Amino acid sequence: METYQLRDGLQLPKIGFGTYQLNGQIGVNAMTSALENGYRLLDSAFNYENEGAVGEAIRRSSVPRSEIIVTSKLPGRHHRYSEAITTIQESLWRAGLDYYDLYLIHWPNPQADHYVEAWQALIEAQKFGLIRSIGVCNFLPEQIDRLEKETGVLPTVNQVELHPYFNQKTQRDYDRTKGILTQAWSPLGRASHVLQEPLLRDLAEKYHKNVGQIILRWELQLGTMPIPKSAHSKRQIGNLQVFDFELTATELEQINGLTKVDGRNKDQDPAVYQEF
Ligand SMILES: NC(=O)c1ccc[n+]([C@@H]2O[C@H](COP(=O)([O-])OP(=O)(O)OC[C@H]3O[C@@H](n4cnc5c(N)ncnc54)[C@H](OP(=O)(O)O)[C@@H]3O)[C@@H](O)[C@H]2O)c1
């Protein structure tokens, strides 16, 4: 698969695999299938309670650990420096792994306001060799500016809600100027009514693709990295078959036009929303 290169040199596949709600045996089966179907990045989180399933899927698959990018995330309740360090260790033990390729702060939680401490912990954990690359999720420009100002270290990745109803232009532009890769969570809008959009359906017909593939292709052409989740092998395969066609500049603009100010799926605005 084509790759993106992070500012610290780490190469990430252009599409990753989301694992939210893939737990237990069903989760292991879905993730093993994803690896066998060609995915090389698994996106997990301490709060998904499936780091164990991620580790098990990796061990059961035929793909060497060294070829897989494994992501996990620090939950909001453990932003304090010493708690963050032990949580990263616990995160690794849950998975049975000795390093994560990518570790992200899950939410900034601005009212609690301990995300700079959490960032310092990620910086230290990277020095210990527990993590290869460090980043954030759901961070706004001013929050990233603060990380840079107080620690001198910028994230490599910012993972944000991004789909046709919420295309994150401002955040993407900011991330690009800072050399930060924008990852798209809920890239298919969690299979909501966006899949029924007439424009997307027309494009699907034109390119002999399905609507999900049109959306994922648009996200790639924006320079972002989608991490679609699917429990089904057929959809997992389909979601990777997006490297053999190209949307025109006009079509990209038309899809950009679907965005809405209140287009988030669940109104999770990181300026006020907190998750622990
Ligand atoms: N950092 C954060 O705060 C954050 C927040 C949310 C999510 N995430 C990450 O982002 C990943 C992806 O987001 P998500 O799981 O919320 O939503 P998503 O990937 O946008 O959508 C997943 C849903 O779409 C269905 N689906 C998958 N491919 C499809 C296709 N080609 N056509 C129609 N339906 C399709 C799946 O059903 P089946 O499984 O039945 O196929 C599932 O119901 C998560 O799994 C998680 O890793 C991160």
The ligand as a MOL file (V3000), in Angstrom:
LIG
                    3D

  0  0  0     0  0            999 V3000
M  V30 BEGIN CTAB
M  V30 COUNTS 48 52 0 0 0
M  V30 BEGIN ATOM
M  V30 1 N -9.8260 9.3260 18.2670 0
M  V30 2 C -11.1230 9.3000 18.4760 0
M  V30 3 O -11.6380 10.0690 19.2990 0
M  V30 4 C -11.9620 8.3330 17.7080 0
M  V30 5 C -13.3690 8.4220 17.7760 0
M  V30 6 C -14.1180 7.5080 17.0300 0
M  V30 7 C -13.4900 6.5430 16.2470 0
M  V30 8 N -12.1190 6.4550 16.2340 0 CHG=1
M  V30 9 C -11.4200 5.4330 15.4090 0
M  V30 10 O -11.8620 5.5610 14.0710 0
M  V30 11 C -12.2930 4.2790 13.6060 0
M  V30 12 C -13.3360 4.4130 12.5130 0
M  V30 13 O -14.4540 5.1650 12.9560 0
M  V30 14 P -15.8690 4.5060 13.3250 0
M  V30 15 O -15.6850 3.0840 13.6840 0
M  V30 16 O -16.4800 5.4200 14.3110 0 CHG=-1
M  V30 17 O -16.7400 4.6500 11.9980 0
M  V30 18 P -16.5540 4.3750 10.4410 0
M  V30 19 O -15.3200 3.6420 10.1580 0
M  V30 20 O -16.8240 5.6640 9.7590 0
M  V30 21 O -17.8190 3.4610 10.1570 0
M  V30 22 C -17.9290 2.1590 10.6680 0
M  V30 23 C -19.2900 1.6190 10.2660 0
M  V30 24 O -19.4030 1.5910 8.8540 0
M  V30 25 C -19.7410 0.2850 8.3930 0
M  V30 26 N -19.0020 0.1310 7.1430 0
M  V30 27 C -17.6960 -0.0920 6.9680 0
M  V30 28 N -17.3700 -0.0880 5.6650 0
M  V30 29 C -18.5040 0.1580 4.9900 0
M  V30 30 C -18.8140 0.3080 3.6170 0
M  V30 31 N -17.8810 0.1970 2.6690 0
M  V30 32 N -20.1200 0.5660 3.2730 0
M  V30 33 C -21.0750 0.6820 4.2230 0
M  V30 34 N -20.8340 0.5610 5.5460 0
M  V30 35 C -19.5560 0.3100 5.9160 0
M  V30 36 C -19.3160 -0.6360 9.5020 0
M  V30 37 O -20.1640 -1.7660 9.5550 0
M  V30 38 P -19.5940 -3.2770 9.6610 0
M  V30 39 O -18.5770 -3.3090 10.7530 0
M  V30 40 O -20.8340 -4.0490 9.9730 0
M  V30 41 O -19.0230 -3.5810 8.3030 0
M  V30 42 C -19.5510 0.2190 10.7420 0
M  V30 43 O -20.9200 0.1760 11.1290 0
M  V30 44 C -12.8110 3.6100 14.8940 0
M  V30 45 O -13.0270 2.2420 14.7310 0
M  V30 46 C -11.7140 3.9960 15.8390 0
M  V30 47 O -10.5800 3.1790 15.6420 0
M  V30 48 C -11.3670 7.3470 16.9360 0
M  V30 END ATOM
M  V30 BEGIN BOND
M  V30 1 1 1 2
M  V30 2 2 2 3
M  V30 3 1 2 4
M  V30 4 1 4 5
M  V30 5 2 4 48
M  V30 6 2 5 6
M  V30 7 1 6 7
M  V30 8 2 7 8
M  V30 9 1 8 9
M  V30 10 1 8 48
M  V30 11 1 9 10
M  V30 12 1 9 46
M  V30 13 1 10 11
M  V30 14 1 11 12
M  V30 15 1 11 44
M  V30 16 1 12 13
M  V30 17 1 13 14
M  V30 18 2 14 15
M  V30 19 1 14 16
M  V30 20 1 14 17
M  V30 21 1 17 18
M  V30 22 2 18 19
M  V30 23 1 18 20
M  V30 24 1 18 21
M  V30 25 1 21 22
M  V30 26 1 22 23
M  V30 27 1 23 24
M  V30 28 1 23 42
M  V30 29 1 24 25
M  V30 30 1 25 26
M  V30 31 1 25 36
M  V30 32 1 26 27
M  V30 33 1 26 35
M  V30 34 2 27 28
M  V30 35 1 28 29
M  V30 36 1 29 30
M  V30 37 2 29 35
M  V30 38 1 30 31
M  V30 39 2 30 32
M  V30 40 1 32 33
M  V30 41 2 33 34
M  V30 42 1 34 35
M  V30 43 1 36 37
M  V30 44 1 36 42
M  V30 45 1 37 38
M  V30 46 2 38 39
M  V30 47 1 38 40
M  V30 48 1 38 41
M  V30 49 1 42 43
M  V30 50 1 44 45
M  V30 51 1 44 46
M  V30 52 1 46 47
M  V30 END BOND
M  V30 END CTAB
M  END
